[in-house]
Amino acid sequence: MDYKQIIQVAKKTIETESQAIANLAPLVDEQFAKAVVTIFNSNGRVIITGIGKSANIATKIVATLNSTGTPAIFMHAADAIHGDLGTVQENDSVICISKSGNTPEIKVLVPLIKAAGNTLIAITSNIESFLGQQADFILNAYVEKEACPNNLAPTSSTTAQLVIGDALAMCLLDLRGFSSKDFAKFHPGGSLGKQLYLRVSNLTSLNEKPKVAPDTEVKDVILEISKKMLGVTAVIENDKIVGIITDGDLRRMMSKTDTFKGLMAKDIMTKNPKTIQNEAMAVEAMEVMDTFGITQVLAEDNGVYSGVVHIHNLTKEGII
C-alpha cells in the first residue's frame, strides 16, 4: 500500500472540491436573492426534491432549514411521480436539485409542479437544461469537473449543491432574525442547545443537598459528605452559605493532625466559597469551575443555599 499516493489522492480531492466551492460565489445573483425572498414571504413550506445523490443532499438541506426556522419536507423525485406528489400543498415552494437538470424523473415531475402553480426553484449545474428553463428561479451550482478521476461519481457537484443549500438557509435565518434562543428551541437535546437553555437549577435538583452547621463535629461532617456522595458539603448558618468543606479539606486536615476530636466544621472550612445563582446558565457553572480549578460549585437562590452543581452533572449533560 502506497501511503504517499493515498495522501496525494485525498489532497487532490479536497483541493478540487474547494475550488468548486470558491467558484460558486460569483454565480450568486438576483435570482438567488429573489428565491430567498419568495420563500421568506411564503405562507407555505419548502419541499425539496431530487434523485440519486442529489436526493441525499436534499435531505440534509431539509434538516438544516427545519433546524433554523424554515419548515421543509423532503420528497423523492421518483416517489413523487408515483403518488407522493400529494406532499406538495398550494402555497409550498418546491426546490428541485439536479446536476444535469435533464433526468427522466425531473422531466416528468417539473411540468406537474408548474401545472399546480407552485414556485419552482432549481439548484443545477446546467442552467440551460430542461429544469433550468422551466424553473422560476435558478440557483446556479455549476462545477467544472467532479473530483472523481473519471469525472463520473458525484463529488464536486453534490458538494456545490450542499453549499448552495447552506447559503439559502443562512439567508433565511438572517431574514428571520433567528437567535441563539430560537436555536435552543429547535435543538433541546443537543449539547449546543443545552448550553443555551439548561440552568443551574436543572442540575442542583438532580443532586443531594449536603449541609452542616458551623458547630458540626468533623466526624459528622465526614458522614454528611460520604452520605451525599458529592465530595463536598456546604456550611450553612441561618440558611446562608458561610463556608465549604471538600474531600481535599479533609485530607489536608488529616495530614496536619493525628486526631480530629474536638474539631468542628468552622475550624476546617473554606470561608467565602465560590457560588453561583440558581437561575444562572449551566454553562456559567462550567466557566466558574474551569476558572478556579474546582469540581463543584455551591448554588444559591437570593442568598439562600439551594444545592451543589458537580462537574459530573455537566459531563453527563454533554456540556463539557
Residue, then its C-alpha position, 0 to 999 in steps of 0.5 A: m500500500d502506497y501511503k504517499q499516493i493515498i495522501q496525494v489522492a485525498k489532497k487532490t480531492i479536497e483541493t478540487e472540491s474547494q475550488a468548486i466551492a470558491n467558484l460558486a460565489p460569483l454565480v450568486d445573483e438576483q435570482f438567488a436573492k429573489a428565491v430567498v425572498t419568495i420563500f421568506n414571504s411564503n405562507g407555505r413550506v419548502i419541499i425539496t426534491g431530487i434523485g440519486k445523490s442529489a436526493n441525499i443532499a436534499t435531505k440534509i438541506v431539509a434538516t438544516l432549514n427545519s433546524t433554523g426556522t424554515p419548515a421543509i419536507f423532503m420528497h423523492a423525485a421518483d416517489a413523487i411521480h408515483g403518488d407522493l406528489g400529494t406532499v406538495q400543498e398550494n402555497d409550498s415552494v418546491i426546490c428541485i436539485s439536479k446536476s444535469g437538470n435533464t433526468p427522466e424523473i425531473k422531466v416528468l415531475v417539473p411540468l406537474i409542479k408548474a401545472a399546480g402553480n407552485t414556485l419552482i426553484a432549481i439548484t443545477s449545474n446546467i442552467e440551460s437544461f430542461l429544469g433550468q428553463q422551466a424553473d422560476f428561479i435558478l440557483n446556479a451550482y455549476v462545477e467544472k469537473e467532479a473530483c472523481p478521476n473519471n469525472l463520473a461519481p458525484t463529488s464536486s457537484t453534490t458538494a456545490q449543491l450542499v453549499i448552495g443549500d447552506a447559503l439559502a438557509m443562512c439567508l433565511l435565518d438572517l431574514r428571520g432574525f433567528s437567535s441563539k434562543d430560537f436555536a435552543k428551541f429547535h435543538p433541546g437535546g443537543s449539547l449546543g442547545k443545552q448550553l443555551y437553555l439548561r440552568v443551574s437549577n436543572l442540575t442542583s435538583l438532580n443532586e443531594k443537598p449536603k449541609v452542616a452547621p458551623d458547630t458540626e463535629v468533623k466526624d459528622v461532617i465526614l458522614e454528611i459528605s460520604k452520605k451525599m456522595l458529592g465530595v463536598t458539603a456546604v456550611i450553612e448558618n441561618d440558611k446562608i452559605v458561610g463556608i465549604i468543606t471538600d474531600g481535599d479539606l479533609r485530607r489536608m486536615m488529616s495530614k496536619t493532625d493525628t486526631f480530629k476530636g474536638l474539631m468542628a466544621k468552622d475550624i476546617m472550612t473554606k470561608n467565602p466559597k465560590t457560588i453561583q445563582n440558581e437561575a444562572m446558565a449551566v454553562e456559567a457553572m462550567e466557566v466558574m469551575d474551569t476558572f478556579g480549578i474546582t469540581q463543584v460549585l455551591a448554588e444559591d437562590n437570593g442568598v439562600y443555599s439551594g444545592v451543589v452543581h458537580i462537574h459530573n452533572l455537566t459531563k453527563e449533560g454533554i456540556i463539557 
